[in-house]
Amino acid sequence: MNNYLYKQFFRNRGNLAALLLLWLAGTVGIYTGKRFLERNEDIIAKSASYQQQSIAKNVALHQDNMGLLLYYLKFNFVNETPKLAALNIGMRDLNPSIQGVTIRNLEEQKHNSDFYNPANAAAGNFDFSFVLVFLFPLVIIAFCYNLISEDQEKGTWKLLSVQSGNLRRLIDAKILLRLLAISVVYLILLLTAVIWIGIPLDTHLLIYTSIGWLYLVFWFVLCRWIISFQGSSAQNALVLVVCWVAMNFIIPMSANLIFQKIYPVKEGLEAQMAQREGYHNKWDEAKAPTMQQFYKAYPQFSQYKVGENVGSSYVWYYAMQHAGDMEAAGAAKAYDQQLKHRNDAAILLGYILPNVQTQLMGGREAGTGMENYLAYGEALQQFHEAQRLFFYPLIFSEQRAGLVDWSRQTVKVFSDSRKSDPLQLFLPYLFFITLLFVLSNQKFKKLC
Amino acid sequence: MLKTVNLHKKYNEYSALKSLNLEVGKGEIFALLGQNGAGKSTTINILLGLMKATSGDAYINGISVSEHPQEIKQHLAYIPETVLLYPNLTGIENLDFFSKIAGFNYTKSELSELLLRTGLQELAHEKDLGGYSKGMRQKVGIAIALAKDAKVLLLDEPTSGLDPIATADFTEIVRQLGQEGRTILMATHDIFNAVSVATNIGIMKQGELVQHLPSKSFTAEEVQDLYLKTI
């Protein structure tokens, strides 16, 4: 029987065209990701030699002035970009995957990044995840909306009904065939990506592939449920397209507005202002309070005293820089907290919307989501602090630059090694797939 | 055999069937005559299990249709007024497909034989159904019914729209099926065809069986007169 279902499906040129279109869109999506990854890798690769060149040039210029040398020197810190990020660019196009920081105040530098055209951000990237989340369901809808109604409208339903003792099995065979066709395209695209981009065959890829496939299964089961009401083709198509629009646009956009209202992220500007004022005002204030604050944070440097009448001192200068960070710390922490709250809310939304879940969890596995951004921010702070602690004694004791082994100042890399909870990853899909399957089975019981 | 007991079907306030009692025995061909809306198709739909009776019940080989709507399908075959099949499959593929969903696996030569038995020329077997005439499609429909090897056949105006030769061919096949011992209920508007093939004729009016005639005792003209007077 399946042989004829297969023939019917593939003799329909529209079905073939849809599969071809999906494959084409997926390939373009993979190409977009590959270009992004190559650009990213190119920047990161060049940054190592640029950093060495910059260090060499500045060391030659400021051999005897370690304080001034460290004013200029930038140390690059890379947020490792997994190859899988090519399939889910996520926030990586907005947030830099590499940041160069001096040991001066961090808060000002943290949010300095390349200028990015907001128009591009609005449109988003046409990456593979876009194709998976938005386009695959449309083709699934096109394949399934009339699985029962087409036979009813063309007059074959009655004969099918009399011939078959189990129409549900027949409908399921049709759905399974379509799921198979879509899965083949999906897996071909992923295989293409693995070979073309060189994505490693690891747990992340396995999870990404699994959640993507479960997302596709979810759409098939949703279609199964909608068609089980035995509405007309037009009704089914309308309901399914409304589901698609609601799930992909109306609900996430409305939820985003609510999240913005509940968790306003105004602390970003506050942190910048606090840092600027915290640092700049210190020039006009007495040195003692600044230094006391600095010694409290770093008692190990308390032997480097700064008199009130001293005209200029790198100890005081870097203490002022530090004060800027200290005064912005509350706002900076609140900023990160608000972003985390928003992300947590989005994760909750993902539990009820498989498309959001696919985007979020795909981003998590590819290291391109908000969680990665926040983790990288934290790691950047630790890196910055480590650089400060390494260079402060050299600056404060007015060492010559030649004493430092600059070859060790290589580009450091942050690897996001957080592990996903399988329950959190798969449960929402399995819950909805099971629920819709059971609900549609109830409706199918009434099939003649 | 086929039986209805006080079969009643209501659509809101309108009664499409009113206490229909009908019995068609083994080897009998029962022709149901009546105007559009008389209740012929409603009767067939209830017997097929596609529609639920408001009250009363129908039995196929002693099995209650209302209690076992799936089980009775194993005993039934159905040929509608217009056999609608899949245009992107050939005639033989359609036959194979519909046989397989009924649980029958035939070899290609067996399928071909079934089609030949209905009078469908071999040349047409491998052609897409999109190019078939109505008569050819009806023949595939008969082949589907034959392939199911059902003991009870329900025919809903099967010769409607067929040319005289195709009608004669069809009538001959129905007669043969009756002679093989199958129980056949045929709703039709074609009085002459009914008289020529049926063993019994029933005339329905507004959901009731108002006449029940043994066809051998009447000529077509007599049945026609009676029909016109009745409706």
Interface residues (C-beta under 8 A of the other chain):
Chain A: M1 Y4 K7 Q8 R11 N12 K154 G155 T156 K158 L159 L160 S161 V162 Q163 S164 G165 N166 L170 C448
Chain B: L48 G49 L50 P69 Q70 E71 K73 Q74 L76 A77 Y78 P80 T82 V83 L84 L85 Y86 N88 L89 E93 D96 F97 F98 K100 I101 A102 G103 G141 I144 K148
